[in-house]
Amino acid sequence: MRGLGFGATIVAIAVVVLAAPSRARAQCTASGSPANCGLPGSVSMTAGRVVRLDVSAGSTPLSAPTPADFDAGFNATTGPTFTVSANAGWTLQLRASTAFWTATNTSPGAPARTNKPAADLKWSTASNGSFAPLTASDVNLVTGTATAISVTGLYFQTLYNWTLDTPGNYSLSVVLTLTSP
């Protein structure tokens, strides 16, 4: 087998050189002292919407009810703190993941209440504010404009009824949704 001849080598080098991408070149010439030369240029970027939600705790253990809580019909628990950072307007929404609490029996002969409604958990953004029942539909918890930090606290009231709320372990998943329309 014969190697490539001199002519084929020249053709191969020419193809590589012609196929190589060319670079745009700017030139600047200056003379004298001090020599200074400047070329105009530009840069560009696209900044999309950016939102961030930080939650102080992934879960909140609700205060166990006392006889006084059953008499009052509720007890209160301080929930997590939410911190929103966004470069545009935003809305933080809240909802229950299901219409009913999950209930697990803890006492023989006294089954846990499997139909305890999500509305038995009320929420507010102020400890002494008005409390709204939690539903399985999104509701606006808080809205804001572009901000580095917006902090909101969440407070709960759990409703209790002597005849309905039997012994058991109860839990309810809460869903937070941060949007920037």
Summary of the structure (lengths in Angstrom):
residues: 181
radius of gyration: 33.0
end to end distance: 69.5
largest distance: 102.8
contacts: 409
relative contact order: 0.23
helix: 13%
strand: 36%
